């Protein structure tokens, strides 16, 4: 009977063969772009499905076996020129979490891989994203219930991890599409009612962005304050995109060529007007969170990205292959 390692090796061989057919080299090439956010040092009991250092290390080991992993700055021009290798892939991170530099970077370096980091500049140097304000408020809240009726919400059971997770999911869903100023007010009110001192070191410092750049990583723009672009007016959207780009270029003293739409669902989180703004501001390419893989026919300002991970190499490979043939949504 084959050993586990022998079965994994056989599965990897089958997946590589399938990927080579679905993602050949040259003019018919497809580019798979992976999304990450955080890489925690240890598993988080409140979010056991999130990536930690050990899982990220295993993912990169498998990714390097299945794909030709290319820096984003090289992959985009190769895609347009029709010169990508077979099984081409890129690694990206969104938002700008400190663990991207502290945890993910050493693991990437160990595997000899590069990634692109899309950073929301308004949270650098001690800021906190609105969703993390909710997460950390509920995580740190004590007692069996948290009464949010004073701010027009409801009371939540928070005694167990499952109850806290459920409260977080509901509160984030309810706040995501609020006007940004109203969203910030709600998050502050939740924090006050929870009576929690939230952490101020979750996001990168400017020197960590520079460290990523110095290590050969690509730095991309992701607005200033991560708004849902369709929820703000056009001029505010332009300011968010332009000022995020400018701030990063000042930090790394180099051009910022790529952009990722916050939340990134085409037609829901951004529209055609925002695609044109990104094009006018001089970016080379922009990325959504639509599933699928990019081809030479793709809109270079609405390139798809996805998260394919599963439990075994064969199942992960099957998801990669399906993604290569997915219809890509655009705004």
C-alpha positions, 0 to 999 in steps of 0.5 A: 500500500502506498505511503502518505508521502507517495500518495501526495507525490502522485497527487501532485504529479496529477495536479501539475499535469492538469494545471499545465493543460489548463494553464499553458505557456505563451499566448494561451497562458492563465495567471492565477493570483492568490489573496491573503490577509493575515498570517498569525504566529499561532492559530487563533482560537476565535478564528481557527480557519485563518492562516497561521505560520505553519499553515502558510509554510505548508501552503507555500511548499505546495504552491512551489511544487504546483506552480511557477510563482512569479513576482507581480511586477513581472507577471503583469507585463508577461501576461499582456505580452503572452510570455507567461510560463505554464502554471503561472501564479502570484501571491498577494496580501491585502490591507497591510497587517504587521504580521505580513512583515513579521511572520509572512516575510521570513517564510516567503524568504525561506521558500525563495518566493516573492509576494505583492502587498496592497496597503491601506495607508491610513492605518499605518503606524498605529491605526486599526481597521474598522473590522478589527475594531469590532473583532478585538472589541468582542474578543476582549469583552467580558461577561455573558452578554454585550448589550448594544441596544443603546446604539440601535443594535441588539444584545449579544451572547458572548460567553463562548468562542462560538457566540463571540464569533457569531456576534463578530460576523453579524456586526461586521456584516451590518457595518460593512456597507455603511457610510465610512464615517457612520461605520467608524462611529459605530465601531467606536461605540461598540468598543466603548460599550465593550469597555475594551482597550483595542490593540494598536499594533496590528497594522504595519509601521512605515518602516515595515513597508520599507522593509518589505520593499527592500526585501524585493516584495512588490508594494501596491495601493489599496486606498487610504481608509479602505472604503467601499468605493461605491459608497462614497462620491467619485471625487472622494474615491479619487482622493482615496486612491490617489493619496494612498498611491502617493503616500506609499511612493513617499514611503518606499521612494519608488513608483507604485504600479498596482492597485487592489479594490477594497473588498473588491467585488465587481459591481458591488464594491466598485464600478466602472467609474473607479476602474477609469480613475485607477487607469487615469492615475497611472497604475499598470494594473488593478485587482478585484476579488472575483474568482477566476484566472487572468488571460491576455483578454482580461481587463488589466484593471479588473484582474481576478484573484482567489483563495483556493486552499483545501485539505489535501493536495488533490482537492487543492489542485482540483480547486485551482483547475476549476478556477482556471476555467471560471467565468470572471466577473467585471464591473 
